Amino acid sequence: MRIAVIHISQETNDFNPVLTTLDDYAGFGIYEGAEIFEKLRGFGQVGGHLQVVEESGLEIEQIPIIRGYASAGGRLSAETFQFFQDKIRAGLQVAGRIDGLALQLHGACSAEGVDDVEGEQIALCREILGPDVPIVLGLDHHANVTQKIIDNATAIVGHRTQPHDVYDTGVIGTKLLLRILTEGLKPTTAWRKIPLVSHQEQFLTSQGPMKVWFDAARAAESDPRVLQASNYPMQPWLDVAEGGWATIVVTDNDQALAEQIADELADLCWSLRDDFQLRESVSVDDAVRQADAAPGLVMLSDTGDTVFGGAAGDSNLLLEAMLRLGIKKRALVPLISPKAAAKLVAAGEGATVTLELGGDAATEFFTPLTVTGTVRTVGGGLLKIEGYNHQSEVDLGPSVIFDVGPVTLMITTLRGVAGNVPGVYRAMGVEPTDYGIAVLKTASNFQYFAPISTGVVRADTRGPGQSDVFTLPWKRIPRPIYPIETFDDWRAHSSQPGGLAKV
């Protein structure tokens, strides 16, 4: 049995104007052939896939083709999009006959002139492999599911939790692929497109409305006829023509059951639509004051500049408030700024420097702030990062630790993990537990800091990842879409309403 593996992932934020290039992928590693397994054993979807294959007891020849991962950001450059198309085509053509493809994509990636990158990628795989080779597609559950994705996948699996357990998705996808190949399963898919968009503050699957919806999918899978039930609350900054939430149900040759459960999951989601809109974030000044007054190390979530959601990491709003309000605690603040990093690296360790920080990329949201501080450490480059579940090495590019009053800034050239993982500070010689506040450039990926923190405060910051979906400059998303417009019947405005659609 011969199984090919392709893993390509990036989440696009259409309100970040900076294009994602091959340099962004190189920061996390572009691997081909055997190097994919050498680098990613134990990590991510590839690691989960490897575990299942090695524990299966089956005689399997693996054909690892290409792995490219970049953190969330702006649309892919045309060159980057074409690079991966060329790698997919060449890799599958050279591979010769294969029995199945483990295809691991994100699902919310766009490029210059291409809304649906994953649709193009899986369509290319199907074109080369033909109609009969099983393709099991693993998606991030913040994917934007499209008709092209559905048409070309044999079966689709998605992340079951937020924070994401990407290893788990690799496990369930490859288990399903092996069952298709060895048991003769006949996957049958039903899906629904839900005209809904929501901020990210209710995205955690351990609580609130998202838990209700995802628990219902898990309950559906208790029926042995159901191979996979997966929900897709599309990340809220993807401005594309087929945008919106979705649910997918895959059964073993039982279309009626798949349609029934897809209807039930979509209707449940719609019934919770207003619960998904509940806001927990507070104003910038209030958030800073709360974090400063609370005991222990507090995570201060910069919702509008969520690098893990594709923002550029150049917000200075919390930095400005901390300095203006005169916080008593010491605070960690990450900032992505190639220009500032270059200037501070050139100044060298121990130098006192006055410069402008912030607003490098998302100029519509942020204005540069003039600060004076001291360069503590010059470092960066390719670093080993402990505690990051995607991989063990991340390239920050030339980077510095820069002290400005009570604030310690980590200023990087590349996006890396943007200070969202304690291990990145430790790799730069800073111990996070020596601080009382850690600004996180995410509104939901708190899992890395949670073991050393006492809680989280969400700041209602503006930016490409802001919670206020109403004032984002939407141009392409289908309208009407809830809650930007309000309506009661989701099927009346859905591109995939299902069997219960009103006639």
C-alpha positions, 0 to 999 in steps of 0.5 A: 500500500502506497500513501502520499502525504502533503501538508501545506498550511496558512490562515489568511487575514484579508485586513492585513495588507502585508502579503505572505511570502516564501520567506514566511514559510521558510521561517517555519521550514519548507520540507520535502521528502524524508525530511518531512518525517525527520523534522515533524515526528511527534509534532502536528498533523504529520506527527499524528499521521506517522503514529497511526501508520506505524501502529497500524501493522500494515505494510505501507510505503509512505511518499512524503511530498511537501510540507509548508507551514506559515503562521497566519497573515495576509494573502499569499503572494502569487509567487508563493501560491504558484510555488506550492502548486508546482510542488504538488504537481511535480511531487504527485507526478513523480510519485507514480501510483499511490493508493491514498493521499493524506492531504493536510491543509488549513482551509482559510487561505487566500492568495493574490487573485485566488479566494480559495487556495485549498480548493485549488490545491485539492482540485490539482491533486484530484486532477493528477490522481484521478477520481478513484484514489481516496483523498482524506482532507484534514482541515483547521476548524476555522476553515472556509469550506467551499464547493470545490473542496467538497467536490474533490475530497473523498472525506473531510476531517477537522480539528475537534477543539480550540485550542487546536489539537493538530496532532489529533487531526492527523490521527483521525484523518489517517485512521479514516484513510486506512479504514477506507483502504482496508475496509471498503468504506464508501464515504458519503458527504453532506454539508451546510453553509451557514451565513454567519460571521462572528468575532473570536471571543467565543471560539473556545470549545471548552465553554459557551456556545461553541462547546454546545455545537462541538459536543453535538458533533461528537455525539453524532459520531457515536453512531458507527455509521457516522465517520466524521462530523465536523463544524467550521466556524470560519475565522472572521477576517476572511473576506471572500466570495464563498465566506461563512460558517459550515458543517460537514457530515461524512457517513459510510454510504448513508446519504440520508443520515448525513443530510439529517445530521448536517441539518441538525448541526446547522440548525443548532448553530443558527439557534446559538447565533446571538450567543456567539456574538457575546463580547467579553473584552474591555476597553484598552485602559480598563484592560491594562488597569485590571491586568496591573491590579490582579495578582500573579502573571496575567495574560493580556489579550490583544484581540485586534492584533492577533498574530495567530489570527493573521494580524501583522503584530505591529499594534502599539495600543497596549504599549502606549496605555501601559506607559501612559498609565504608569503600570506598577508591574513589569510587562512583556510585549511582543512586536513584529517590526523588521525596521525597528529590529534592524535599527536596534540590532545595529545599535547593539546591546547596552545602547539607549535608543529613541525610535518609533514603534508600531504601525509598520504594516496596519497603518489604517489602525495604528500610529507610530509611538516614540519611545526611548529604551535600552537594548538588552539582548540581540539575538533571534534567528532559528531558535528551539522553542519548547512547548509549541505543538506544531514544531520545535524550531522557529526562525525569528529573524534578527531580533532584540529584547528592548526595555522601555520603562516597566515594559520589556519588548521582544521585537522580531523581524519575522512573525514566529509565534509572536510572544504567544509561547513562553518558550520563545522568550526563554530562547531569547534569555527572558524568563516570563515568570519574572513578569506580571503581565504578558501581552498575547497576540491572540484572543483564544490561544492561551494554552501555552501561557496558561500553566504559568499565569493566573488568568486572562484579560481581553482588551478590546483593541482595534486592528485587523483581528478586532472583535468589532466585525461590523466596521471591518472593511468588507468587500467580498463576503456574501451578503446578507450575513449575520449579524452584519445584517439580521434575518431569521431564516438562514436557509433563505440566504445560504449557498448550501441550505440542504434538504429542509430549504423552503420552496 
